[in-house]
Amino acid sequence: MKQCADDAELKLQGNKQAVVYSGIKNIVKTSSGTTESHKCWSGSDRQSDVPRYHSEERCLALRLCGWISRGPDIDVEVFLRSLEHEREWERAAAVALFNLDIRRAIQILNKGATADEGEWFESSVAVRDRVAFACMFLSDAQLPRYIDKLTNEMKEAGNLEGILLTGLTKDGVDLMESYVDRTGDVQTASFCMLKGSPGDVLKDPRVQCWIENYRNLLDAWRFWHTRADFDIHRGKQDPSSKPLAQVFVSCNFCGKSISYSCSAMPHQGRGFSQYGVSGSPTKSK
């Protein structure tokens, strides 16, 4: 999301409004000027060409998936080296194959097999890798359909990896709703929505319900300071959510609280004491 904000900031050219991450689903829908190139398999006797598609929006999606860095060239070698350094041999080999480089994939697998303390296990392909692969090899007609299908799967499963696709938008709220229904984790839902969602999303009744349930949970656990810190953070991210006053000034005579509106009245020079009034404006000395 930080990469998306950085790239979007370059396009704003003076627009000072906050950048909201809208997700790869919305990014690829605006794709235009797509060009097609062809690449042969590396390390194979088969020399058939495979079409690859390029556009500014597709490159942004690849950066969000972590495959490439900023720049016009699509070079995944830096990414492959980082995966090798983290001993993610299977994923590195898969990414190499996705980029039609059989020789590099075999090299990675051999390196992993001889590495000390190598951990080998089967796992499904990560969402970000599937999206990156689709952005490289699916046409403009096929890519949005695939992204929509994958987004719906992530929303139904409540898979937080799907935020890469939905962003912190209404689709993101739908995904988070499935996640909360499955896990009951209102803390993650509250912080995610507060951190990067636009104001209209924060006003969604579901988001407000998660936030209030999280506050009540902190109160029930007697985490008063944590709840106070959360309220401060919430006020900074969503200025419209002003918490109710919890400390009141009471009248010395009747014991009733003096309303905030009364205390907020503009000062008219001399105080109440000049007119024989103390504490409550309706009571005299």
Buried (B, 14 or more C-beta within 10 A) or exposed (E): BEBBEEBBEEEEEEEEEEBBBBBBBBBBEEBEEBEEEEBEBEEEEEEEEEEBBBBBBBBBBBBBBBBBEEEEEBEBEEBBEEBBEEBBBBBBBBBBBBBBBBEBBBBBBEBBEEEEEEEEEEEEEBBBBBBBBBBBBBEBEEBBEBBBEBBBEBBEBBBBBBBBBBBBBBBBBBBBBBBBEEEEBBBBBBBBBBEBBBEEBBEBEBBBBBBEBBBEBBEEEEEEEEBEEBBEBBEEBBEEBEEEEEEEEEBEEEEEEBEEEEEEEEEEEEEEEEEEBBBBEEEEE
